[in-house]
Amino acid sequence: MSRLLLDTSAYSAFMRGHEAITAALQRADEIYVNAIVLGELQAGFLSGRHRQRNERQLETFRSSPRVRVADVDAETAGRYAVILNALRNAGTPVPTK
């Protein structure tokens, strides 16, 4: 079973037709987004010129039975910490601000 956790940049690239991301999403059995990603997307929609279109597209995406909203809980925070630390140690830190 293939599962993906989509971040804001990946969703945006998908909406722009990025081939590799589109292919990965097509292969995935389950696609997750979390509340933080949804908030970032919606904040961008509020200041954009195509708010209603973007909101409809997100709602259509979320209506797929393969798409789920992932809970952000203590376990998620722990996993995030491990990934963030590994990226820092590899010299590829993720901006946190």
Secondary structure as UniProt FT lines:
FT   STRAND          3..5
FT   HELIX           8..15
FT   TURN            16..17
FT   HELIX           19..27
FT   STRAND          30..34
FT   HELIX           35..47
FT   TURN            49..50
FT   HELIX           51..62
FT   TURN            65..66
FT   STRAND          67..70
FT   HELIX           74..89
FT   TURN            90..91
//
